Amino acid sequence: MSSRRPLAVVTGASKGIGYELAKQFASNGFDLVVCADHEDIHTAAMEFAQLTHRVHAVQVDLAEYDGVETLYDSAQKLGPIDALAVNAGFGVAGDFARETDLRDELRMIQLNVVSTVHLTKRIVKDMVARGKGRILITASIAGAMPTPLEAVYGATKAFDLSFAASLRHELRDTGVSVTAMVPGPTDTNFAHRAGLDDTKVAEESKKNHPADVAKQGFEALMDGRDRVHAATSLGTKLQAAAQRFVPDALKAEWHRKMSEPGSARK
């Protein structure tokens, strides 16, 4: 019998939810290939190495085609990939017509959408050939509603949600499962990087810890569930539960008020 430990690939693993996801995999018997575009990924890998036998860090920009290819090639050399957590992504906030930068938004689409499809395409074929595998795609509660002042970000996450659900259905008889993780605002660097400081989004994010979100996502993946609304805040849980019943116009107004500059003080 083989004693090979299962191998997981986790993107965006240098901090935040991705970092905590990598810890979940490492703590539950997986070896790791972890990826980020910052040199912090090497420090994170040393921390993960305290939890598992084998950790390989890949510092590449997944918004670039060659970055995805490099990550895939590196992971392939370490053995069959048993789990993939597609987590890398970022947001851009602001008025689409007046404030946001087109280059930032196109780069966000490349990372949140294009690289998700690219990396999943490469790895899922191998999983199907083996008849075994698990894929976790980090979406967002923003993907289930109109998102004024985050118009393009919300659209990228709506894509991720649809992609995960559709792919899961296609793969239902292959032994490969797909789970969408749908966190609300979470206490990471996301809000600051997106330009959402001093908003209610940033305030709500402080109530949801990335370790709790990652644990819920990992457990849903291992259970083979289709989707998990990962949060610890009661407010975020209620927002997720209300998605099916609230008209889009009301959801859009709610999101705008959450994302308006200065809304944290109101």
N, C-alpha and C positions, 0 to 999 in steps of 0.2 A: 504494500500500500504506500502511496506517495505521502510524504510529510510536508509537501509544499504548502506554504501559507498563502491564503488568497491575497490578491493584489488589487488595490484601489487607486484610481487616479482622481485627484482633487484639484480643481483649478481655483484661483483666487485664494490660496491657502495661507498667505502670509499674515493675515489678520482677519478680524471679524468673524462672520459666520463660516467662511471657508476654513479658517484656522481651527475653529471649534469642530467642524465636520471632520477634519483630518485627525484630530484628537479622538473623536468617537471611533473612527475606523481603526486607528492604532490601538486603542484600548480594548477593542473587540476582536483582536486576532488578525488584523490585516497588515500586510506590508504596504508601503506607500510610494507613489510618485506624486509629488506636490509641485505646483506651478504658480508663479506670479511674475509680474513684470518688474518687480523691485528686488534689490539685493537682500531685503529682509527675509526672503524666502529661505535663504541659507541658514539664518539664525533660527527660523521656525523649524526647519528640518532637524536641526540639532536637538531641539526640544522634543519633537516627535520621536526621535531616536531613543529617548528614554522610555518610550512606551511600547516599542515594537522592535523587530529584528532588523528590518531593512527599510531605509528611507532614501529616496533619490530626489533631489531638488532640481528643477528645471526653471531657469530664469529666462523667460521669453515673453514677447508681447503677442497675446492671442488675437489682438485686433489686426494683426498681419497674417497673411496666408502662410508664410514660411514659419511663423511662430507656432501655429497649430501643427504643421507638419513635423517640426522639430520635437514638439512634445509627444506626438504620437510615435514617432520613430524611437525616441528615448524609452518610452513605456514598453513598446514592443520587445525591445532587447532584454527586458527583465522578466518576461514570461507572459502567459495569458492574463488578460485584464478581467477581473471578476466583477468589479464595480467601478462605475464612473459617476463622479459628482461634478456636474457642470455648474459652477458657482460664480465664476469671474464675471464682473459687470460693474457698471457705475451709472449714475443718473446725472441729468442736466435739468436745472430748474430755471424758470423765468418765462416771461411773455414771449411766445414764439415769434411774433411779427416784429417785436421791438427790442428784445433784450438778448436772446440766446444766440450763440455763435454756431453757424452752420457746420463748420469743421468739427466742433465738439459733438454735435448731434450725429453727424455721419460716422464719426469714430465710435460713438456709443452704439449705433446700429451694428457696426462691424463687430464689436465685442459681444454685445448682448444677444444679437440675432445670428449674424453670419458665422461667428466662431462656434456658437452652440450647434448649429447645423453641421458645420465642417467636422468638428471633433467627434460628435455623435455618429456621423456617417462613417468615419474611419473605424471607430471602435465597435459599433453595433454589428457590423458585418462579421467581425471576428467572433462576437458573442453568439450570433445566430448560427454560425458554422459549428460552434462547440455545443450549442443547445443549452446555454447557461449564461446568465449575467443579470446585473441590476444597474439601472441608470436613474440618477436623481438629478432633476433639473430645477434649479432655483429660479422661481418666478417671483411674483409679488402680489400682494393684495391690490396694488395699483393696476395690475393687468386685468382686473375684473370690473373696472369702472372707467368712466371718462376721467381724465386727469388734467384739467386745465392748470396751467403753470408748470406742468411736467408732461406736456402733450406727447413728445416723442418717446420719453422714457416709458410712460404707461403703455404706449403702442408696442414697444419692444417686449414688455412683459406679457402683454396680451398674446403676442406671437408665441412666446415661450410656453404659456399655458396651453394654447391650442396645439402646438407642436407636440408637447408631452402627451396630451390626451389622445391625439391622433396616432402617434407612434405606438403608444401602449396598445391601442386596438389592433393595429397591424401585426404586432408581435405576440398576440395573445396565445398562439399555439406553438411558440418557438422555445419556450423556457426562459425568455428574457422579459423582465418586467421593467416598467417605467413609472416613476413616481414624480409628481410635481410638488415641490415644497413652496408654500405660499406664505411667506412671512409678512407681517405688517412692519411698521417702522421699528427698527432694532438699534440698540445702542452700539453702533459702529461708527466708522468715519464717513459713512455714506452721506448723511445729511450735510455735513460740512463740505465734502467734495462736490456735492450737487448744488451748493449755494443755498441751502435751506436753513442756515443758522437763523435764530430768532423767529422761527415759525412753530406752529403747533405740531407739525410733523417732527421737528427736532425734540420738542417736549415729550411727545408720545414715545419716541424712540428710547428714551431713558428708562421706560418701564418694561422693555422687553430685552432680556439679556441674550447675547448671541449663543452662549453655551446651552441655554434652555431651548432656543430655536433649533440649534443643530441636533440636539439629542432627540427632539421630536421628529425632525426630518430623517435622521438615521433610523430610528425605530420604525417609522412608516415605510422606509425603503426595505428594511429587512423583513417586514411583515407583508411586503408585496402590495401595499395599498396604492390607489391611484393618485391620491392627493392628500396633503396635510396642510391645514392652516396653522402654522407654527407661531405661537405667541405665549407669553405669560400674562400680559396685561388684560384685564377684563374688558377694557375699552376696545382693544384690538380684536378680541374674540367676538364681541358683540357686533363689531363692524363686519367681520367675516360672515357671521351668521345672518346678518341682514341683507347681504348682497343679493339674494334671490328675490327679495320682496320689495326693495326700494327702487323706484323709477330712476332711469339714468339721469334725468334732469336734476333730481335731488342729490344723487351721488356726485354729480359734477359740481354742484354748488357746495356741497360738504367738502369736497377735495380742494376746491379753490380757497375756501376759508382756512383750511389746514395749511395750505402752502403759501399763503400771502405773507410777504415780509412784514415783520412786526406783529404777526398774529399771536406769537407766544406771550405777548404782553396784554392781550385783550381778554 
